Amino acid sequence: MQNLEHHCLSSEFPELKAQIHTLKMNDAHFRKLHEAYTDLSKRIENMETEVTPAATADEEELKMERVHLKDTLYQMLTAS
C-alpha cells in the first residue's frame, strides 16, 4: 500500500495556521471553501485507499478541483 499524504490545510501551510483559524472563525466564505476542501480531501483519500472504488480519471478530476480550491484558499490567507 502506498504512503498517503494528508492534505488538511494546516498541514499544507503550517506557517499560516493562525490565519486559517482566524478566517474559519470570522469569514463565512472562507469557512465554506475550507469545508469543501476538507470534504474533497477525504473523498480523494478514500479513493486512494480503495475504501471508495473510483476510476482513475474521476480521482484525477477531484485532485485538480482540490488544487484549485487550495490555490483560492491560499490567496485568501495571504491577501492583506
Sequence and secondary structure as in RCSB ss.txt:
>XXXX:A:sequence
MQNLEHHCLSSEFPELKAQIHTLKMNDAHFRKLHEAYTDLSKRIENMETEVTPAATADEEELKMERVHLKDTLYQ
MLTAS
>XXXX:A:secstr
        HHHH GGGHHHHHHHHHH HHHHHHHHHHHHHHHHHHHHHTTSS   HHHHHHHHHHHHHHHHHHHH
HHH  
